[in-house]
Amino acid sequence: MVQQSKRLPLIDMIRGFAILGTLGTNIWIFAHLGDISFISTSNYSEWWSFNDLLRMIVLFFVNGKLLGLLTIMFGVGLEMKYQQSIRKGNAWPGIYLWTVAFLFVEGCIHYILVMEYDILMSYAVTALIISFIVRAGESVINKAMVITGTFHVLMLLSVVIAILLGGIDTTLTNSKTLTSLYQYGSWFEQIQYRLDNFLFYRLESIVIIPMNIFLFLLGVKFMRHGVFSQDENGRHKRKKLFQIGIFIGLPLNLLIFVPGGIFDYPARYLFAPILSLGYIGMWSFFIRFTKLNWLWYRFGEVGKMSLSSYVLQNIIASIIFYGWGLSLGGKLNSIEIISIWIALSCVQLYLAPIIIKHFKYGPMEFIRKHTIQYIVQKQAKHSNHSERY
């Protein structure tokens, strides 16, 4: 096992890249007022117009790929916490369970107040499961990966077969009520809608847990085998990941351009994570361009406050597109939407170093750190008080 005693800049850079990339998918949902058909081909059977083709080119690079990358990086972060706990001689999962609880509550609040497609709650449940698996040893990790990976592939295969046999309608019909709500409804009405449809919108978060477990554990194994190390071994492993992404992930993800929705699910939930591996390897090439170190550094600062960045970009997108904000939803073409995504990313790349420099943490990370410290201190005082009596 590779022991890492300090934060690795490359890990923060990749995490920041993944956070900004997830907005590249979510921005289309915001811009089209909750209509998820705009991140798929299910409702499209014609020749590609320039506007649609441009949107699909962006989604080819980001849809599912950056989510897969972010999931792997969450596994990396969990392994770093585990190694830190072992070095200090602390019980595991121990205090980490409070981190998981905070993440779940944060995700729940984010779902209710900001966005119905929140991923944090699913990550919290996954992290809870993984925290016990990593403690059980390498053999259990390998078995868990085989079981969850096989289950996930078989589940997707059954969905594709059902689609081909006509058992599943791939058309994603958007509710006019939902579109109208995001275009004309108040913020409080949108909150009420999310609460009323809580189970429906949390279904994806439950279904993808097997995939999350596999990718979390993949991140754990990457960390243990030195994939992110700045030595020759790390560079060699990242080169292999780049080759896997280019020669396997890239061709498979080209199937996203086949209209009709047949490959929407496998492209997002199976082929996309393979290309995510290529993105990890790609960063080995990026950091060779030392003249752009100022830019890589900024990605790293976004990565250090990843939770705050994720929530912030979704809040700003809500303000820009929803009716209670600037009300631009449903009014922009693909070039304009992409421009907003790039602009929001630049804002985060600018703000993150300033926030980290002055406060060391992002707002969400600061609240989490001090909340957990307070809980642990209270527990310690209570334990000491009980021992006296």
C-alpha positions as CSV (number, residue, x, y, z in Angstrom):
1,M,0.0,0.0,0.0
2,V,1.3,3.5,-0.9
3,Q,1.2,5.7,2.1
4,Q,0.6,9.4,1.4
5,S,1.1,11.7,4.3
6,K,0.3,15.0,2.5
7,R,-2.2,16.3,0.1
8,L,-1.2,15.6,-3.5
9,P,-1.7,18.6,-5.8
10,L,-2.6,16.3,-8.8
11,I,-5.6,14.9,-6.8
12,D,-7.0,18.3,-6.1
13,M,-6.5,19.3,-9.8
14,I,-8.4,16.3,-11.1
15,R,-11.1,16.8,-8.5
16,G,-11.5,20.4,-9.5
17,F,-11.6,19.5,-13.2
18,A,-14.3,16.9,-12.4
19,I,-16.5,19.4,-10.4
20,L,-16.4,22.0,-13.2
21,G,-17.1,19.3,-15.8
22,T,-20.3,18.1,-14.0
23,L,-21.7,21.5,-14.7
24,G,-21.1,20.8,-18.4
25,T,-23.9,18.2,-18.1
26,N,-26.1,19.9,-15.6
27,I,-26.1,23.3,-17.4
28,W,-28.3,21.8,-20.2
29,I,-30.9,20.7,-17.6
30,F,-30.9,24.1,-16.0
31,A,-31.0,25.9,-19.4
32,H,-33.9,23.7,-20.6
33,L,-35.9,24.1,-17.3
34,G,-35.5,20.5,-16.0
35,D,-36.0,18.8,-19.4
36,I,-33.5,15.8,-19.2
37,S,-34.2,14.8,-22.8
38,F,-31.7,17.5,-23.7
39,I,-28.8,15.3,-22.3
40,S,-29.9,12.3,-24.3
41,T,-30.9,11.2,-27.8
42,S,-34.2,9.6,-26.8
43,N,-36.4,12.3,-28.4
44,Y,-34.2,12.7,-31.5
45,S,-34.4,10.8,-34.8
46,E,-33.6,13.4,-37.4
47,W,-30.4,14.7,-39.0
48,W,-28.4,16.6,-36.5
49,S,-28.9,20.4,-36.7
50,F,-25.9,22.5,-35.8
51,N,-27.4,23.5,-32.5
52,D,-28.2,19.9,-31.5
53,L,-24.8,18.6,-32.8
54,L,-22.9,21.2,-30.8
55,R,-24.8,20.2,-27.6
56,M,-24.1,16.5,-28.2
57,I,-20.4,17.1,-28.9
58,V,-20.1,18.8,-25.5
59,L,-22.1,16.0,-23.9
60,F,-19.9,13.4,-25.6
61,F,-17.0,14.8,-23.5
62,V,-18.8,15.4,-20.2
63,N,-22.0,13.5,-19.8
64,G,-21.3,10.7,-17.3
65,K,-17.6,11.0,-17.8
66,L,-17.0,13.8,-15.3
67,L,-19.5,12.2,-12.9
68,G,-17.6,8.9,-13.1
69,L,-14.3,10.8,-12.6
70,L,-15.8,12.6,-9.6
71,T,-17.0,9.3,-8.1
72,I,-13.5,7.8,-8.5
73,M,-12.0,10.9,-6.8
74,F,-14.4,10.5,-3.9
75,G,-13.1,7.0,-3.4
76,V,-9.5,8.5,-3.5
77,G,-10.5,11.0,-0.8
78,L,-12.0,8.2,1.4
79,E,-8.8,6.2,1.1
80,M,-6.8,9.3,2.1
81,K,-9.0,9.6,5.2
82,Y,-8.5,5.9,6.0
83,Q,-4.7,6.1,5.7
84,Q,-4.7,9.2,7.9
85,S,-6.8,7.4,10.5
86,I,-4.4,4.4,10.5
87,R,-1.3,6.6,10.9
88,K,-2.8,8.4,13.9
89,G,-4.0,5.1,15.5
90,N,-7.6,6.2,15.5
91,A,-10.6,3.8,15.2
92,W,-12.0,3.5,11.7
93,P,-14.5,4.5,10.5
94,G,-15.0,6.4,13.8
95,I,-15.1,10.1,13.2
96,Y,-15.5,9.6,9.4
97,L,-19.1,8.5,10.0
98,W,-19.8,12.1,11.0
99,T,-18.4,13.2,7.7
100,V,-20.7,10.8,5.9
101,A,-23.7,12.1,7.9
102,F,-22.8,15.7,7.1
103,L,-22.5,14.8,3.4
104,F,-26.0,13.2,3.5
105,V,-27.6,16.1,5.2
106,E,-25.8,18.6,2.9
107,G,-27.1,16.6,-0.1
108,C,-30.6,16.5,1.2
109,I,-30.6,20.3,1.7
110,H,-29.0,20.8,-1.8
111,Y,-31.8,18.6,-3.3
112,I,-34.6,20.5,-1.6
113,L,-33.3,24.0,-2.1
114,V,-31.3,23.9,-5.3
115,M,-31.5,20.8,-7.6
116,E,-33.4,17.6,-7.9
117,Y,-30.5,15.7,-9.4
118,D,-28.2,16.0,-6.5
119,I,-25.4,13.4,-6.2
120,L,-24.2,14.0,-2.7
121,M,-26.8,11.9,-0.9
122,S,-25.9,8.9,-3.1
123,Y,-22.2,9.5,-2.4
124,A,-22.9,9.6,1.4
125,V,-24.7,6.2,1.3
126,T,-21.9,4.8,-0.8
127,A,-19.2,6.2,1.5
128,L,-20.9,4.6,4.4
129,I,-20.7,1.2,2.8
130,I,-17.2,1.6,1.5
131,S,-15.9,2.8,4.9
132,F,-16.5,-0.8,6.3
133,I,-15.4,-2.6,3.1
134,V,-11.9,-0.9,3.1
135,R,-11.5,-1.9,6.7
136,A,-12.1,-5.5,5.8
137,G,-9.0,-5.8,3.6
138,E,-7.9,-6.2,0.0
139,S,-9.7,-9.6,-0.5
140,V,-13.1,-8.1,0.5
141,I,-12.4,-5.1,-1.7
142,N,-11.8,-7.3,-4.7
143,K,-14.9,-9.4,-4.1
144,A,-17.0,-6.3,-3.6
145,M,-15.8,-4.9,-7.0
146,V,-16.6,-8.1,-8.8
147,I,-20.1,-8.4,-7.3
148,T,-21.1,-4.8,-7.8
149,G,-19.4,-4.4,-11.2
150,T,-21.1,-7.6,-12.5
151,F,-24.5,-6.6,-11.1
152,H,-24.2,-3.2,-12.6
153,V,-23.3,-4.6,-16.1
154,L,-26.0,-7.2,-16.0
155,M,-28.6,-4.6,-15.0
156,L,-27.6,-2.3,-17.9
157,L,-27.6,-5.3,-20.3
158,S,-31.1,-6.2,-19.3
159,V,-32.2,-2.6,-19.9
160,V,-30.6,-2.5,-23.4
161,I,-32.3,-5.9,-24.2
162,A,-35.6,-4.6,-23.0
163,I,-35.2,-1.5,-25.2
164,L,-34.4,-3.6,-28.2
165,L,-37.4,-5.8,-27.6
166,G,-39.6,-2.8,-27.2
167,G,-40.2,-3.4,-23.5
168,I,-39.0,0.0,-22.5
169,D,-39.9,3.3,-24.0
170,T,-36.7,5.4,-24.2
171,T,-38.6,8.6,-25.0
172,L,-38.0,11.0,-22.2
173,T,-41.2,13.1,-22.2
174,N,-40.8,16.2,-20.2
175,S,-43.6,17.3,-18.1
176,K,-45.0,20.7,-19.2
177,T,-45.9,21.2,-15.6
178,L,-42.3,20.9,-14.6
179,T,-41.1,23.3,-17.4
180,S,-43.8,25.8,-16.5
181,L,-42.8,25.5,-12.8
182,Y,-39.2,26.4,-13.5
183,Q,-40.1,29.1,-16.0
184,Y,-42.8,30.8,-14.0
185,G,-42.9,29.3,-10.5
186,S,-41.4,30.8,-7.4
187,W,-38.5,29.3,-5.5
188,F,-40.8,28.1,-2.8
189,E,-43.1,26.4,-5.3
190,Q,-40.1,24.6,-6.7
191,I,-39.0,23.5,-3.2
192,Q,-42.5,22.1,-2.6
193,Y,-42.4,20.2,-5.9
194,R,-39.1,18.6,-5.0
195,L,-40.5,17.5,-1.6
196,D,-43.6,16.1,-3.2
197,N,-41.6,14.1,-5.7
198,F,-38.7,13.1,-3.4
199,L,-38.8,9.4,-4.0
200,F,-39.1,9.8,-7.8
201,Y,-36.1,12.0,-8.1
202,R,-34.0,10.0,-5.7
203,L,-34.5,6.8,-7.7
204,E,-31.4,7.3,-9.9
205,S,-29.3,7.9,-6.7
206,I,-30.4,4.5,-5.5
207,V,-30.0,2.6,-8.8
208,I,-26.4,3.8,-9.3
209,I,-25.2,2.8,-5.9
210,P,-23.6,-0.5,-7.3
211,M,-21.7,1.6,-9.9
212,N,-20.7,4.1,-7.2
213,I,-19.4,1.3,-5.0
214,F,-17.3,-0.1,-7.8
215,L,-15.9,3.3,-8.8
216,F,-15.2,4.3,-5.1
217,L,-13.3,1.1,-4.7
218,L,-11.5,1.7,-7.9
219,G,-10.4,5.1,-6.5
220,V,-9.2,3.3,-3.3
221,K,-7.1,0.9,-5.3
222,F,-5.7,3.7,-7.5
223,M,-4.6,5.4,-4.3
224,R,-3.0,2.3,-2.9
225,H,-1.1,1.4,-6.0
226,G,0.4,4.9,-6.5
227,V,-1.6,6.0,-9.6
228,F,-1.3,9.7,-8.4
229,S,2.3,9.6,-7.3
230,Q,4.7,12.0,-9.0
231,D,7.3,9.3,-9.7
232,E,7.9,7.1,-12.7
233,N,5.5,4.4,-11.4
234,G,2.7,6.9,-11.1
235,R,3.3,8.3,-14.6
236,H,3.5,4.8,-16.1
237,K,0.1,3.8,-14.5
238,R,-1.5,7.1,-15.6
239,K,-0.2,6.5,-19.2
240,K,-2.0,3.1,-19.2
241,L,-5.2,4.7,-18.0
242,F,-4.9,7.3,-20.8
243,Q,-4.6,4.5,-23.4
244,I,-7.6,2.6,-21.9
245,G,-9.6,5.8,-22.2
246,I,-8.5,6.6,-25.8
247,F,-8.6,3.1,-27.4
248,I,-11.6,1.7,-25.5
249,G,-13.6,4.5,-23.9
250,L,-13.5,6.9,-26.8
251,P,-14.9,4.5,-29.5
252,L,-17.6,3.2,-27.1
253,N,-18.7,6.7,-26.2
254,L,-19.1,7.6,-29.9
255,L,-22.3,5.5,-29.7
256,I,-23.9,8.5,-28.0
257,F,-24.4,10.0,-31.5
258,V,-26.7,7.1,-32.4
259,P,-30.2,8.7,-32.0
260,G,-33.2,7.0,-30.6
261,G,-32.0,6.5,-27.0
262,I,-30.7,2.9,-27.4
263,F,-27.2,3.7,-26.1
264,D,-28.2,6.5,-23.7
265,Y,-28.0,4.4,-20.6
266,P,-24.9,2.3,-21.4
267,A,-23.1,5.4,-22.6
268,R,-23.7,7.3,-19.4
269,Y,-23.5,4.5,-16.9
270,L,-21.0,2.0,-18.4
271,F,-18.9,3.5,-21.3
272,A,-18.5,6.9,-19.7
273,P,-16.5,5.8,-16.7
274,I,-14.0,4.1,-19.0
275,L,-13.3,7.4,-20.7
276,S,-13.0,8.9,-17.2
277,L,-9.9,6.8,-16.7
278,G,-8.5,8.5,-19.8
279,Y,-9.1,11.8,-18.2
280,I,-7.0,10.8,-15.2
281,G,-4.2,9.9,-17.6
282,M,-4.7,13.1,-19.6
283,W,-3.6,15.2,-16.5
284,S,-0.2,13.6,-16.7
285,F,0.2,15.4,-20.1
286,F,-1.4,18.7,-18.8
287,I,1.0,19.2,-15.9
288,R,4.0,18.9,-18.2
289,F,3.1,22.3,-19.6
290,T,4.7,24.2,-16.7
291,K,3.9,27.5,-18.3
292,L,0.3,26.9,-17.4
293,N,1.0,26.0,-13.8
294,W,-1.0,29.1,-12.7
295,L,-4.1,27.4,-14.4
296,W,-3.5,23.9,-13.0
297,Y,-3.1,25.5,-9.5
298,R,-6.5,27.1,-9.9
299,F,-8.1,23.8,-10.7
300,G,-6.4,22.4,-7.6
301,E,-8.0,25.2,-5.5
302,V,-11.4,24.4,-6.9
303,G,-10.7,20.8,-5.9
304,K,-9.8,21.7,-2.3
305,M,-13.3,23.2,-1.9
306,S,-15.1,20.8,-4.2
307,L,-18.3,20.6,-2.2
308,S,-18.7,24.3,-2.0
309,S,-17.9,24.6,-5.7
310,Y,-20.4,22.0,-6.6
311,V,-23.2,23.7,-4.6
312,L,-22.2,27.2,-5.7
313,Q,-22.2,26.5,-9.5
314,N,-25.7,25.0,-9.2
315,I,-27.0,27.9,-7.2
316,I,-25.7,30.4,-9.8
317,A,-27.1,28.3,-12.7
318,S,-30.5,28.3,-10.9
319,I,-30.4,32.1,-10.6
320,I,-29.5,32.5,-14.3
321,F,-32.0,30.2,-15.8
322,Y,-35.1,29.9,-13.5
323,G,-38.0,32.2,-13.6
324,W,-37.4,33.7,-10.1
325,G,-33.9,34.7,-11.3
326,L,-32.8,36.1,-14.6
327,S,-35.3,33.8,-16.4
328,L,-33.0,32.8,-19.3
329,G,-34.2,29.2,-19.3
330,G,-35.5,27.9,-22.7
331,K,-34.4,31.1,-24.5
332,L,-30.7,30.4,-25.4
333,N,-29.0,28.4,-28.1
334,S,-26.1,25.9,-27.6
335,I,-23.4,28.5,-28.1
336,E,-24.8,30.8,-25.5
337,I,-25.3,27.9,-23.0
338,I,-21.8,26.7,-23.5
339,S,-20.5,30.3,-23.0
340,I,-22.3,30.5,-19.7
341,W,-20.8,27.2,-18.6
342,I,-17.3,28.4,-19.5
343,A,-18.0,31.8,-17.8
344,L,-19.2,30.1,-14.6
345,S,-16.1,27.8,-14.6
346,C,-13.9,30.9,-15.0
347,V,-15.6,32.6,-12.1
348,Q,-14.9,29.5,-9.9
349,L,-11.3,29.3,-11.0
350,Y,-10.9,33.0,-10.1
351,L,-12.7,32.8,-6.7
352,A,-11.4,29.5,-5.4
353,P,-7.7,30.6,-4.8
354,I,-8.9,33.8,-3.1
355,I,-11.2,31.9,-0.7
356,I,-8.6,29.3,0.0
357,K,-5.9,31.9,0.6
358,H,-8.0,33.9,3.1
359,F,-10.0,31.1,4.8
360,K,-8.1,27.9,4.0
361,Y,-11.5,26.1,3.4
362,G,-14.6,26.6,1.2
363,P,-17.8,27.6,3.1
364,M,-19.2,24.0,3.1
365,E,-15.9,22.5,4.1
366,F,-15.5,25.1,6.9
367,I,-19.0,24.3,8.3
368,R,-18.4,20.6,8.1
369,K,-15.0,20.7,9.8
370,H,-16.1,22.8,12.7
371,T,-19.4,21.0,13.1
372,I,-17.7,17.7,13.4
373,Q,-15.0,19.1,15.7
374,Y,-17.8,20.4,18.0
375,I,-19.6,17.1,18.0
376,V,-16.4,15.2,18.8
377,Q,-15.5,17.6,21.6
378,K,-18.9,17.3,23.1
379,Q,-18.7,13.5,22.9
380,A,-15.3,13.6,24.6
381,K,-16.5,15.8,27.4
382,H,-19.5,13.6,27.9
383,S,-17.3,10.5,28.0
384,N,-15.0,12.1,30.6
385,H,-17.9,13.2,32.7
386,S,-19.3,9.6,32.7
387,E,-16.0,8.2,33.7
388,R,-15.9,10.4,36.8
389,Y,-19.1,8.8,38.0
